[in-house]
Amino acid sequence: MNFTMSIADNYASFIDTASGIAVFVDSFDNRKFDVRIGSVNESKFVGHIFAETDHELNEKLAALFLAQTKI
């Protein structure tokens, strides 16, 4: 899945078209990002990501997605 979130964003959602798995990311301080994975109707918290750049955030989102879904 291609993640394109900016650390300036407080919220983003992504849906993997191949599997239908949804990823929801939110942040109140733009440094610590809470990540939930599941479906549009139901998701579960899978972890926090700490990032200082867009690139770092998107790399960590991709790694967490792969670790949680094993796709």
Secondary structure as the mmCIF struct_conf table of DSSP 4:
data_model
#
loop_
_struct_conf.conf_type_id
_struct_conf.id
_struct_conf.beg_label_comp_id
_struct_conf.beg_label_asym_id
_struct_conf.beg_label_seq_id
_struct_conf.end_label_comp_id
_struct_conf.end_label_asym_id
_struct_conf.end_label_seq_id
TURN_TY1_P TURN_TY1_P1 ILE A 7 ALA A 8
BEND BEND1 ASN A 10 ASN A 10
STRN STRN1 TYR A 11 ILE A 15
TURN_TY1_P TURN_TY1_P2 THR A 17 SER A 19
STRN STRN2 ALA A 22 ASP A 26
BEND BEND2 PHE A 28 ARG A 31
STRN STRN3 LYS A 32 GLY A 38
BEND BEND3 VAL A 40 ASN A 41
STRN STRN4 SER A 43 PHE A 50
BEND BEND4 GLU A 52 THR A 53
HELX_RH_AL_P HELX_RH_AL_P1 ASP A 54 THR A 69
#
